[in-house]
Amino acid sequence: MTPEIIGLFDQRTNTVSYIIADKDKKVAAVIDPVWDFDAASGRLFEESVERIDAILTEQSLALEWILETHPHADHLSGAQRLKDRQGGLVGIGRGICQVQERWREIYHLGPELACDGSQFDRLFDDGETIEVGGLTIEVMTTPGHTPACVSYRAGDGVFVGDVIFMPDFGSARADFPDGDARQLYRSAQRLLALPEETRMFVGHDYGPGGREIAWETSVAAQRRDNKHLRDGTAEDAFVAQREARDRELSTPALLLPALQVNIRGGHLPKAEADGRCYLKIPVDGL
């Protein structure tokens, strides 16, 4: 079946969250919800989650799944905030365990952080499927940006997170801890091997050249026009270009606060004796 798809763009982080619905059976899944965070003040707020909550409520959609494409470096996950409001199970790729192990070292968290993915309700393996009403969602492991990256194929669409962006922006960076440009290329090729008419929904857009923000393209358009991955792009050429570009990029503004929350499935660290939660910043960087 063809799902009803609603994209919601978060201007602060250039993130696109998605609602995927079977409107006949009144059920839905949400992909990559955002928890708003002002780093300068340490203030958390739920404007982005409230937008999703309002749509689900207005359309009488029962939320069954909250799906993460990966542990994000540019925003805090709103998964738990949305779950508190609407219910549902939170799922992510099994590669999250590797990401947890690496970031536990970076933040020096020790046994405080379990690295078994238990902060999530479900860890997905490649090829697994879940049902949302009459809609089947297939999990495709697509690592490279992070080891935990997965894409979700539903009906005639695929939600690719940060593997591939709109054709005029190209591909995601691969220089975060345990990222791998060669792995990213191979994941992208897997996605580009889907039927050409497959609709492709990206995780971010930045409006290059001042064009309007967009988040839907197609496999055919990507193979024809993607500036990094169009047909004929060799693996070694992509890797060289991607690694050179990554060396020029600055660290995302919210990377250090975001990963502490996102490896915990959208939970804050445990409150300390004063009742407040604290995020660590390693002063020597990554």
Beta strands, then each sheet from edge to edge (+ up, - down):
strand 1: 4-10
strand 2: 15-22
strand 3: 27-31
strand 4: 34-38
strand 5: 43-45
strand 6: 62-67
strand 7: 76-77
strand 8: 89-93
strand 9: 122-124
strand 10: 129-132
strand 11: 135-141
strand 12: 150-154
strand 13: 157-159
strand 14: 199-201
strand 15: 216-218
sheet 1: 1+ 2- 3+ 6+ 8+ 9+
sheet 2: 5+ 4- 7+
sheet 3: 10+ 11- 12+ 13- 14- 15+
end
